[in-house]
Each structure stands twice: as C-alpha cells, then as structure tokens.
Amino acid sequence: MPDNMGSRIHRLRLEKGWSLSELADKADVAKSYLSNVERNIQSNPSIQFIEKIADALQVSIHSLLYGEPPDTDGSSLDGEWFRLVQEAMASGISKREFKEFLDYQKWRLEHKDQ
C-alpha cells in the first residue's frame, strides 16, 4: 500500500482494531467519506476532517499528513506522552502554567537532598 494519508489512517485504524464505522463514529465523520479518504479516492480532505481523525486516533495531525519522522535521537513523543500533553491542553492549562510546573519540578529535584 502506498504511503499516503489514507493508507496511514487505514493502518492506524486497524492497529486499534477499529472498523471503518467505529472510527467514523468516534471522529464524527461520514463513513463513506472516511472510506474514500482511506482508499485515496478523496485525497484532499479538509483540515477539520484531519483534526477529527487525528483526535480520534490520538495521533498528531503531522503524523497523518506526513507520517512519523524517524526517531533517530529519541526525541519524539511516544503515544502516552502525546496523550498527556493533549490532556493538559484540554484541561485549559496554559503553556506558561505548564512551563512553571516543569520549572518547579526541576527545582524540587535539584533541592531534594539539601
């Protein structure tokens, strides 16, 4: 199967063990349209469609559009980290608040044995 967005969606859906109907329901998109995207009949879906599918599959929009970049230096987020960041964002925490929390945790670790 060629490496395009439709094939990536198809592969990710099957990895989760979901039927076409299940993903369409979870993403709130039309099953027929999703099928057309997976089969590359519709090769230019809207960003709203891509966002819904990425959210349902719990992957980044980038990974749907371009595939996952190779993790040569270990710096890319695994799925659990990605979901945690999504959860933080959904909870309404700001980037500044998140950064302050990280800074506090670093400070706490540095001063743990003092």
N, CA, C and O atoms as CSV, one atom per row, in Angstrom:
chain,resi,resn,atom,element,x,y,z
A,1,MET,N,N,0.851,-1.186,0.000
A,1,MET,CA,C,0.000,0.000,0.000
A,1,MET,C,C,0.890,1.241,0.000
A,1,MET,O,O,1.846,1.305,0.772
A,2,PRO,N,N,0.596,2.226,-0.848
A,2,PRO,CA,C,1.420,3.432,-0.888
A,2,PRO,C,C,1.333,4.193,0.439
A,2,PRO,O,O,0.358,4.073,1.180
A,3,ASP,N,N,2.368,4.971,0.715
A,3,ASP,CA,C,2.391,5.748,1.947
A,3,ASP,C,C,1.769,7.117,1.686
A,3,ASP,O,O,2.451,8.058,1.279
A,4,ASN,N,N,0.479,7.209,1.926
A,4,ASN,CA,C,-0.224,8.473,1.826
A,4,ASN,C,C,-1.132,8.603,3.044
A,4,ASN,O,O,-1.224,7.678,3.851
A,5,MET,N,N,-1.793,9.727,3.180
A,5,MET,CA,C,-2.602,9.956,4.366
A,5,MET,C,C,-3.674,8.882,4.519
A,5,MET,O,O,-3.908,8.398,5.626
A,6,GLY,N,N,-4.315,8.511,3.440
A,6,GLY,CA,C,-5.352,7.489,3.517
A,6,GLY,C,C,-4.821,6.161,4.030
A,6,GLY,O,O,-5.456,5.509,4.858
A,7,SER,N,N,-3.663,5.765,3.539
A,7,SER,CA,C,-3.081,4.494,3.995
A,7,SER,C,C,-2.639,4.584,5.450
A,7,SER,O,O,-2.717,3.599,6.183
A,8,ARG,N,N,-2.173,5.763,5.876
A,8,ARG,CA,C,-1.783,5.927,7.281
A,8,ARG,C,C,-3.010,5.841,8.188
A,8,ARG,O,O,-2.957,5.200,9.237
A,9,ILE,N,N,-4.111,6.478,7.795
A,9,ILE,CA,C,-5.345,6.399,8.579
A,9,ILE,C,C,-5.801,4.944,8.656
A,9,ILE,O,O,-6.159,4.453,9.727
A,10,HIS,N,N,-5.785,4.268,7.527
A,10,HIS,CA,C,-6.193,2.861,7.463
A,10,HIS,C,C,-5.353,2.004,8.408
A,10,HIS,O,O,-5.893,1.202,9.170
A,11,ARG,N,N,-4.039,2.173,8.356
A,11,ARG,CA,C,-3.133,1.391,9.199
A,11,ARG,C,C,-3.376,1.675,10.673
A,11,ARG,O,O,-3.448,0.747,11.478
A,12,LEU,N,N,-3.504,2.954,11.036
A,12,LEU,CA,C,-3.733,3.320,12.430
A,12,LEU,C,C,-5.066,2.790,12.939
A,12,LEU,O,O,-5.170,2.347,14.083
A,13,ARG,N,N,-6.071,2.835,12.096
A,13,ARG,CA,C,-7.394,2.316,12.471
A,13,ARG,C,C,-7.307,0.819,12.751
A,13,ARG,O,O,-7.837,0.336,13.752
A,14,LEU,N,N,-6.638,0.089,11.863
A,14,LEU,CA,C,-6.510,-1.364,12.046
A,14,LEU,C,C,-5.663,-1.700,13.271
A,14,LEU,O,O,-5.938,-2.681,13.962
A,15,GLU,N,N,-4.634,-0.894,13.548
A,15,GLU,CA,C,-3.806,-1.113,14.739
A,15,GLU,C,C,-4.634,-1.020,16.010
A,15,GLU,O,O,-4.354,-1.704,16.994
A,16,LYS,N,N,-5.659,-0.165,15.983
A,16,LYS,CA,C,-6.540,-0.030,17.144
A,16,LYS,C,C,-7.642,-1.092,17.142
A,16,LYS,O,O,-8.393,-1.219,18.109
A,17,GLY,N,N,-7.731,-1.844,16.059
A,17,GLY,CA,C,-8.757,-2.882,15.959
A,17,GLY,C,C,-10.148,-2.329,15.700
A,17,GLY,O,O,-11.146,-2.967,16.033
A,18,TRP,N,N,-10.216,-1.138,15.103
A,18,TRP,CA,C,-11.497,-0.490,14.856
A,18,TRP,C,C,-11.968,-0.745,13.433
A,18,TRP,O,O,-11.173,-0.830,12.497
A,19,SER,N,N,-13.270,-0.862,13.299
A,19,SER,CA,C,-13.874,-0.921,11.971
A,19,SER,C,C,-13.961,0.496,11.412
A,19,SER,O,O,-13.755,1.477,12.127
A,20,LEU,N,N,-14.265,0.580,10.140
A,20,LEU,CA,C,-14.474,1.878,9.500
A,20,LEU,C,C,-15.588,2.638,10.222
A,20,LEU,O,O,-15.469,3.837,10.476
A,21,SER,N,N,-16.667,1.929,10.549
A,21,SER,CA,C,-17.804,2.553,11.241
A,21,SER,C,C,-17.403,3.089,12.610
A,21,SER,O,O,-17.826,4.176,13.002
A,22,GLU,N,N,-16.579,2.321,13.343
A,22,GLU,CA,C,-16.166,2.760,14.674
A,22,GLU,C,C,-15.354,4.051,14.611
A,22,GLU,O,O,-15.595,4.975,15.388
A,23,LEU,N,N,-14.398,4.119,13.693
A,23,LEU,CA,C,-13.606,5.345,13.575
A,23,LEU,C,C,-14.482,6.506,13.119
A,23,LEU,O,O,-14.361,7.614,13.641
A,24,ALA,N,N,-15.354,6.267,12.161
A,24,ALA,CA,C,-16.248,7.328,11.689
A,24,ALA,C,C,-17.104,7.859,12.842
A,24,ALA,O,O,-17.302,9.068,12.956
A,25,ASP,N,N,-17.612,6.964,13.697
A,25,ASP,CA,C,-18.422,7.384,14.844
A,25,ASP,C,C,-17.593,8.172,15.859
A,25,ASP,O,O,-18.025,9.217,16.345
A,26,LYS,N,N,-16.397,7.660,16.176
A,26,LYS,CA,C,-15.534,8.323,17.164
A,26,LYS,C,C,-15.103,9.711,16.687
A,26,LYS,O,O,-14.963,10.634,17.490
A,27,ALA,N,N,-14.894,9.852,15.375
A,27,ALA,CA,C,-14.432,11.128,14.822
A,27,ALA,C,C,-15.591,12.021,14.385
A,27,ALA,O,O,-15.391,13.187,14.045
A,28,ASP,N,N,-16.792,11.471,14.398
A,28,ASP,CA,C,-17.982,12.214,13.959
A,28,ASP,C,C,-17.829,12.695,12.510
A,28,ASP,O,O,-18.026,13.868,12.191
A,29,VAL,N,N,-17.466,11.730,11.644
A,29,VAL,CA,C,-17.361,11.999,10.208
A,29,VAL,C,C,-18.180,10.941,9.468
A,29,VAL,O,O,-18.525,9.903,10.034
A,30,ALA,N,N,-18.480,11.208,8.223
A,30,ALA,CA,C,-19.250,10.268,7.418
A,30,ALA,C,C,-18.400,9.045,7.070
A,30,ALA,O,O,-17.259,9.170,6.628
A,31,LYS,N,N,-18.973,7.877,7.278
A,31,LYS,CA,C,-18.268,6.622,6.991
A,31,LYS,C,C,-17.862,6.549,5.518
A,31,LYS,O,O,-16.752,6.120,5.201
A,32,SER,N,N,-18.750,6.964,4.623
A,32,SER,CA,C,-18.444,6.893,3.192
A,32,SER,C,C,-17.277,7.819,2.834
A,32,SER,O,O,-16.425,7.464,2.019
A,33,TYR,N,N,-17.244,8.997,3.440
A,33,TYR,CA,C,-16.154,9.934,3.168
A,33,TYR,C,C,-14.832,9.385,3.714
A,33,TYR,O,O,-13.800,9.462,3.047
A,34,LEU,N,N,-14.871,8.832,4.929
A,34,LEU,CA,C,-13.693,8.221,5.518
A,34,LEU,C,C,-13.175,7.089,4.625
A,34,LEU,O,O,-11.970,6.966,4.404
A,35,SER,N,N,-14.077,6.279,4.125
A,35,SER,CA,C,-13.692,5.193,3.228
A,35,SER,C,C,-13.008,5.735,1.979
A,35,SER,O,O,-12.000,5.191,1.529
A,36,ASN,N,N,-13.558,6.804,1.427
A,36,ASN,CA,C,-12.958,7.417,0.231
A,36,ASN,C,C,-11.559,7.975,0.518
A,36,ASN,O,O,-10.678,7.908,-0.338
A,37,VAL,N,N,-11.355,8.527,1.727
A,37,VAL,CA,C,-10.038,9.039,2.094
A,37,VAL,C,C,-9.062,7.881,2.247
A,37,VAL,O,O,-7.940,7.934,1.743
A,38,GLU,N,N,-9.495,6.839,2.943
A,38,GLU,CA,C,-8.605,5.679,3.142
A,38,GLU,C,C,-8.198,5.050,1.812
A,38,GLU,O,O,-7.066,4.589,1.667
A,39,ARG,N,N,-9.102,5.027,0.853
A,39,ARG,CA,C,-8.804,4.420,-0.452
A,39,ARG,C,C,-8.173,5.422,-1.420
A,39,ARG,O,O,-7.937,5.102,-2.585
A,40,ASN,N,N,-7.903,6.634,-0.934
A,40,ASN,CA,C,-7.276,7.699,-1.711
A,40,ASN,C,C,-8.123,8.152,-2.903
A,40,ASN,O,O,-7.603,8.694,-3.878
A,41,ILE,N,N,-9.425,7.925,-2.809
A,41,ILE,CA,C,-10.345,8.471,-3.807
A,41,ILE,C,C,-10.520,9.965,-3.533
A,41,ILE,O,O,-10.576,10.783,-4.452
A,42,GLN,N,N,-10.604,10.294,-2.249
A,42,GLN,CA,C,-10.630,11.693,-1.810
A,42,GLN,C,C,-9.258,11.956,-1.203
A,42,GLN,O,O,-8.970,11.492,-0.100
A,43,SER,N,N,-8.414,12.691,-1.910
A,43,SER,CA,C,-7.032,12.867,-1.453
A,43,SER,C,C,-6.750,14.247,-0.870
A,43,SER,O,O,-5.606,14.555,-0.535
A,44,ASN,N,N,-7.785,15.082,-0.744
A,44,ASN,CA,C,-7.574,16.427,-0.224
A,44,ASN,C,C,-8.663,16.790,0.793
A,44,ASN,O,O,-9.436,17.720,0.566
A,45,PRO,N,N,-8.725,16.052,1.924
A,45,PRO,CA,C,-9.772,16.349,2.914
A,45,PRO,C,C,-9.507,17.669,3.636
A,45,PRO,O,O,-8.387,18.180,3.640
A,46,SER,N,N,-10.546,18.199,4.237
A,46,SER,CA,C,-10.432,19.479,4.955
A,46,SER,C,C,-9.604,19.298,6.220
A,46,SER,O,O,-9.439,18.185,6.720
A,47,ILE,N,N,-9.091,20.406,6.724
A,47,ILE,CA,C,-8.317,20.371,7.960
A,47,ILE,C,C,-9.213,19.949,9.124
A,47,ILE,O,O,-8.739,19.313,10.065
A,48,GLN,N,N,-10.495,20.291,9.073
A,48,GLN,CA,C,-11.421,19.884,10.128
A,48,GLN,C,C,-11.548,18.358,10.168
A,48,GLN,O,O,-11.565,17.760,11.243
A,49,PHE,N,N,-11.637,17.738,8.998
A,49,PHE,CA,C,-11.702,16.286,8.917
A,49,PHE,C,C,-10.419,15.680,9.491
A,49,PHE,O,O,-10.473,14.747,10.292
A,50,ILE,N,N,-9.284,16.207,9.085
A,50,ILE,CA,C,-7.993,15.687,9.543
A,50,ILE,C,C,-7.867,15.834,11.058
A,50,ILE,O,O,-7.387,14.921,11.731
A,51,GLU,N,N,-8.298,16.982,11.600
A,51,GLU,CA,C,-8.251,17.193,13.045
A,51,GLU,C,C,-9.110,16.179,13.782
A,51,GLU,O,O,-8.692,15.637,14.806
A,52,LYS,N,N,-10.303,15.919,13.272
A,52,LYS,CA,C,-11.210,14.967,13.914
A,52,LYS,C,C,-10.630,13.554,13.903
A,52,LYS,O,O,-10.706,12.836,14.900
A,53,ILE,N,N,-10.056,13.165,12.779
A,53,ILE,CA,C,-9.476,11.829,12.661
A,53,ILE,C,C,-8.249,11.708,13.566
A,53,ILE,O,O,-8.087,10.704,14.259
A,54,ALA,N,N,-7.390,12.722,13.563
A,54,ALA,CA,C,-6.193,12.690,14.411
A,54,ALA,C,C,-6.579,12.598,15.881
A,54,ALA,O,O,-5.972,11.843,16.641
A,55,ASP,N,N,-7.577,13.358,16.275
A,55,ASP,CA,C,-8.031,13.338,17.664
A,55,ASP,C,C,-8.579,11.958,18.027
A,55,ASP,O,O,-8.248,11.416,19.081
A,56,ALA,N,N,-9.405,11.395,17.167
A,56,ALA,CA,C,-9.986,10.070,17.439
A,56,ALA,C,C,-8.908,8.996,17.528
A,56,ALA,O,O,-8.982,8.098,18.367
A,57,LEU,N,N,-7.912,9.095,16.664
A,57,LEU,CA,C,-6.836,8.097,16.651
A,57,LEU,C,C,-5.749,8.402,17.679
A,57,LEU,O,O,-4.851,7.587,17.895
A,58,GLN,N,N,-5.827,9.571,18.312
A,58,GLN,CA,C,-4.854,10.033,19.301
A,58,GLN,C,C,-3.442,10.092,18.714
A,58,GLN,O,O,-2.480,9.581,19.288
A,59,VAL,N,N,-3.358,10.734,17.551
A,59,VAL,CA,C,-2.077,10.969,16.892
A,59,VAL,C,C,-2.022,12.436,16.487
A,59,VAL,O,O,-3.041,13.128,16.506
A,60,SER,N,N,-0.858,12.901,16.128
A,60,SER,CA,C,-0.716,14.288,15.697
A,60,SER,C,C,-1.217,14.445,14.260
A,60,SER,O,O,-1.226,13.493,13.479
A,61,ILE,N,N,-1.625,15.650,13.939
A,61,ILE,CA,C,-2.017,15.964,12.566
A,61,ILE,C,C,-0.820,15.742,11.645
A,61,ILE,O,O,-0.971,15.245,10.530
A,62,HIS,N,N,0.366,16.114,12.117
A,62,HIS,CA,C,1.586,15.928,11.336
A,62,HIS,C,C,1.771,14.463,10.945
A,62,HIS,O,O,2.138,14.167,9.808
A,63,SER,N,N,1.521,13.554,11.874
A,63,SER,CA,C,1.726,12.141,11.562
A,63,SER,C,C,0.736,11.645,10.515
A,63,SER,O,O,1.065,10.763,9.722
A,64,LEU,N,N,-0.481,12.207,10.505
A,64,LEU,CA,C,-1.435,11.821,9.458
A,64,LEU,C,C,-1.020,12.375,8.103
A,64,LEU,O,O,-1.111,11.689,7.085
A,65,LEU,N,N,-0.566,13.615,8.101
A,65,LEU,CA,C,-0.206,14.250,6.836
A,65,LEU,C,C,1.091,13.716,6.250
A,65,LEU,O,O,1.183,13.486,5.044
A,66,TYR,N,N,2.095,13.517,7.103
A,66,TYR,CA,C,3.431,13.220,6.593
A,66,TYR,C,C,4.019,11.903,7.081
A,66,TYR,O,O,5.085,11.495,6.620
A,67,GLY,N,N,3.347,11.241,8.000
A,67,GLY,CA,C,3.926,10.050,8.605
A,67,GLY,C,C,4.822,10.462,9.744
A,67,GLY,O,O,5.196,11.629,9.856
A,68,GLU,N,N,5.163,9.535,10.570
A,68,GLU,CA,C,6.042,9.823,11.706
A,68,GLU,C,C,7.473,9.962,11.229
A,68,GLU,O,O,7.960,9.113,10.482
A,69,PRO,N,N,8.151,11.011,11.646
A,69,PRO,CA,C,9.567,11.129,11.296
A,69,PRO,C,C,10.349,10.051,12.028
A,69,PRO,O,O,9.935,9.617,13.104
A,70,PRO,N,N,11.457,9.614,11.476
A,70,PRO,CA,C,12.247,8.611,12.176
A,70,PRO,C,C,12.741,9.144,13.508
A,70,PRO,O,O,13.149,10.301,13.614
A,71,ASP,N,N,12.701,8.299,14.517
A,71,ASP,CA,C,13.113,8.692,15.869
A,71,ASP,C,C,14.578,8.333,16.060
A,71,ASP,O,O,14.909,7.382,16.768
A,72,THR,N,N,15.446,9.099,15.426
A,72,THR,CA,C,16.867,8.765,15.461
A,72,THR,C,C,17.540,9.219,16.742
A,72,THR,O,O,18.550,8.645,17.150
A,73,ASP,N,N,16.987,10.250,17.386
A,73,ASP,CA,C,17.634,10.735,18.604
A,73,ASP,C,C,16.787,10.524,19.850
A,73,ASP,O,O,17.140,11.000,20.930
A,74,GLY,N,N,15.660,9.808,19.707
A,74,GLY,CA,C,14.811,9.525,20.852
A,74,GLY,C,C,14.014,10.716,21.332
A,74,GLY,O,O,13.495,10.694,22.448
A,75,SER,N,N,13.900,11.764,20.517
A,75,SER,CA,C,13.259,12.992,20.978
A,75,SER,C,C,11.769,13.067,20.687
A,75,SER,O,O,11.097,13.943,21.231
A,76,SER,N,N,11.224,12.192,19.858
A,76,SER,CA,C,9.801,12.302,19.550
A,76,SER,C,C,8.962,11.723,20.677
A,76,SER,O,O,9.405,10.833,21.403
A,77,LEU,N,N,7.750,12.236,20.816
A,77,LEU,CA,C,6.860,11.801,21.874
A,77,LEU,C,C,6.273,10.439,21.555
A,77,LEU,O,O,5.836,10.188,20.431
A,78,ASP,N,N,6.264,9.557,22.553
A,78,ASP,CA,C,5.533,8.317,22.349
A,78,ASP,C,C,4.051,8.612,22.580
A,78,ASP,O,O,3.698,9.713,23.003
A,79,GLY,N,N,3.208,7.663,22.314
A,79,GLY,CA,C,1.767,7.877,22.389
A,79,GLY,C,C,1.285,8.326,23.749
A,79,GLY,O,O,0.408,9.185,23.837
A,80,GLU,N,N,1.843,7.759,24.823
A,80,GLU,CA,C,1.404,8.124,26.163
A,80,GLU,C,C,1.736,9.569,26.491
A,80,GLU,O,O,0.903,10.281,27.052
A,81,TRP,N,N,2.955,10.020,26.145
A,81,TRP,CA,C,3.326,11.411,26.374
A,81,TRP,C,C,2.437,12.341,25.559
A,81,TRP,O,O,1.990,13.381,26.044
A,82,PHE,N,N,2.189,11.952,24.321
A,82,PHE,CA,C,1.343,12.772,23.457
A,82,PHE,C,C,-0.050,12.926,24.070
A,82,PHE,O,O,-0.600,14.027,24.078
A,83,ARG,N,N,-0.627,11.832,24.584
A,83,ARG,CA,C,-1.958,11.886,25.209
A,83,ARG,C,C,-1.938,12.746,26.470
A,83,ARG,O,O,-2.897,13.467,26.745
A,84,LEU,N,N,-0.840,12.672,27.242
A,84,LEU,CA,C,-0.741,13.512,28.437
A,84,LEU,C,C,-0.709,14.991,28.081
A,84,LEU,O,O,-1.349,15.807,28.744
A,85,VAL,N,N,0.026,15.333,27.049
A,85,VAL,CA,C,0.075,16.727,26.603
A,85,VAL,C,C,-1.299,17.162,26.102
A,85,VAL,O,O,-1.745,18.270,26.398
A,86,GLN,N,N,-1.970,16.297,25.347
A,86,GLN,CA,C,-3.317,16.615,24.877
A,86,GLN,C,C,-4.263,16.832,26.057
A,86,GLN,O,O,-5.081,17.752,26.045
A,87,GLU,N,N,-4.146,15.979,27.076
A,87,GLU,CA,C,-4.991,16.109,28.259
A,87,GLU,C,C,-4.735,17.430,28.980
A,87,GLU,O,O,-5.671,18.097,29.422
A,88,ALA,N,N,-3.465,17.802,29.094
A,88,ALA,CA,C,-3.127,19.080,29.727
A,88,ALA,C,C,-3.736,20.237,28.938
A,88,ALA,O,O,-4.298,21.168,29.515
A,89,MET,N,N,-3.619,20.165,27.621
A,89,MET,CA,C,-4.181,21.227,26.777
A,89,MET,C,C,-5.702,21.280,26.924
A,89,MET,O,O,-6.278,22.361,27.038
A,90,ALA,N,N,-6.348,20.119,26.922
A,90,ALA,CA,C,-7.807,20.064,27.024
A,90,ALA,C,C,-8.295,20.566,28.384
A,90,ALA,O,O,-9.416,21.062,28.496
A,91,SER,N,N,-7.453,20.438,29.422
A,91,SER,CA,C,-7.858,20.877,30.759
A,91,SER,C,C,-7.829,22.389,30.901
A,91,SER,O,O,-8.331,22.940,31.881
A,92,GLY,N,N,-7.239,23.059,29.915
A,92,GLY,CA,C,-7.205,24.512,29.942
A,92,GLY,C,C,-5.927,25.096,30.502
A,92,GLY,O,O,-5.817,26.313,30.648
A,93,ILE,N,N,-4.959,24.251,30.820
A,93,ILE,CA,C,-3.689,24.757,31.339
A,93,ILE,C,C,-2.969,25.523,30.223
A,93,ILE,O,O,-2.931,25.083,29.074
A,94,SER,N,N,-2.411,26.651,30.579
A,94,SER,CA,C,-1.701,27.451,29.580
A,94,SER,C,C,-0.266,26.949,29.441
A,94,SER,O,O,0.230,26.212,30.293
A,95,LYS,N,N,0.379,27.350,28.377
A,95,LYS,CA,C,1.788,26.989,28.183
A,95,LYS,C,C,2.634,27.551,29.317
A,95,LYS,O,O,3.549,26.888,29.806
A,96,ARG,N,N,2.330,28.755,29.728
A,96,ARG,CA,C,3.078,29.394,30.818
A,96,ARG,C,C,2.919,28.589,32.108
A,96,ARG,O,O,3.902,28.328,32.802
A,97,GLU,N,N,1.680,28.193,32.432
A,97,GLU,CA,C,1.442,27.409,33.646
A,97,GLU,C,C,2.149,26.055,33.588
A,97,GLU,O,O,2.699,25.586,34.584
A,98,PHE,N,N,2.127,25.441,32.419
A,98,PHE,CA,C,2.792,24.150,32.251
A,98,PHE,C,C,4.300,24.307,32.437
A,98,PHE,O,O,4.935,23.483,33.095
A,99,LYS,N,N,4.870,25.359,31.861
A,99,LYS,CA,C,6.303,25.634,31.992
A,99,LYS,C,C,6.663,25.912,33.448
A,99,LYS,O,O,7.700,25.453,33.926
A,100,GLU,N,N,5.810,26.665,34.165
A,100,GLU,CA,C,6.054,26.939,35.581
A,100,GLU,C,C,6.045,25.648,36.394
A,100,GLU,O,O,6.862,25.473,37.297
A,101,PHE,N,N,5.130,24.754,36.075
A,101,PHE,CA,C,5.077,23.462,36.757
A,101,PHE,C,C,6.363,22.679,36.515
A,101,PHE,O,O,6.932,22.117,37.451
A,102,LEU,N,N,6.821,22.639,35.277
A,102,LEU,CA,C,8.064,21.928,34.964
A,102,LEU,C,C,9.254,22.553,35.690
A,102,LEU,O,O,10.102,21.845,36.233
A,103,ASP,N,N,9.307,23.881,35.693
A,103,ASP,CA,C,10.401,24.568,36.386
A,103,ASP,C,C,10.386,24.246,37.877
A,103,ASP,O,O,11.437,24.030,38.481
A,104,TYR,N,N,9.199,24.214,38.464
A,104,TYR,CA,C,9.080,23.881,39.881
A,104,TYR,C,C,9.564,22.454,40.141
A,104,TYR,O,O,10.284,22.207,41.108
A,105,GLN,N,N,9.169,21.521,39.280
A,105,GLN,CA,C,9.593,20.124,39.451
A,105,GLN,C,C,11.111,19.998,39.348
A,105,GLN,O,O,11.723,19.251,40.112
A,106,LYS,N,N,11.723,20.720,38.412
A,106,LYS,CA,C,13.187,20.705,38.283
A,106,LYS,C,C,13.835,21.266,39.551
A,106,LYS,O,O,14.789,20.694,40.078
A,107,TRP,N,N,13.308,22.386,40.029
A,107,TRP,CA,C,13.839,22.999,41.238
A,107,TRP,C,C,13.719,22.038,42.413
A,107,TRP,O,O,14.661,21.887,43.192
A,108,ARG,N,N,12.584,21.399,42.542
A,108,ARG,CA,C,12.339,20.458,43.637
A,108,ARG,C,C,13.336,19.295,43.602
A,108,ARG,O,O,13.858,18.886,44.639
A,109,LEU,N,N,13.594,18.771,42.404
A,109,LEU,CA,C,14.552,17.664,42.280
A,109,LEU,C,C,15.964,18.120,42.614
A,109,LEU,O,O,16.728,17.379,43.232
A,110,GLU,N,N,16.315,19.338,42.207
A,110,GLU,CA,C,17.652,19.854,42.474
A,110,GLU,C,C,17.887,20.073,43.986
A,110,GLU,O,O,19.013,19.950,44.468
A,111,HIS,N,N,16.819,20.394,44.715
A,111,HIS,CA,C,16.936,20.713,46.135
A,111,HIS,C,C,16.437,19.578,47.028
A,111,HIS,O,O,16.236,19.771,48.227
A,112,LYS,N,N,16.244,18.440,46.466
A,112,LYS,CA,C,15.690,17.292,47.202
A,112,LYS,C,C,16.566,16.869,48.380
A,112,LYS,O,O,16.045,16.620,49.467
A,113,ASP,N,N,17.856,16.782,48.195
A,113,ASP,CA,C,18.754,16.271,49.224
A,113,ASP,C,C,19.376,17.366,50.067
A,113,ASP,O,O,20.282,17.080,50.850
A,114,GLN,N,N,18.941,18.575,49.945
A,114,GLN,CA,C,19.546,19.673,50.708
A,114,GLN,C,C,18.806,19.925,51.989
A,114,GLN,O,O,19.181,20.815,52.753
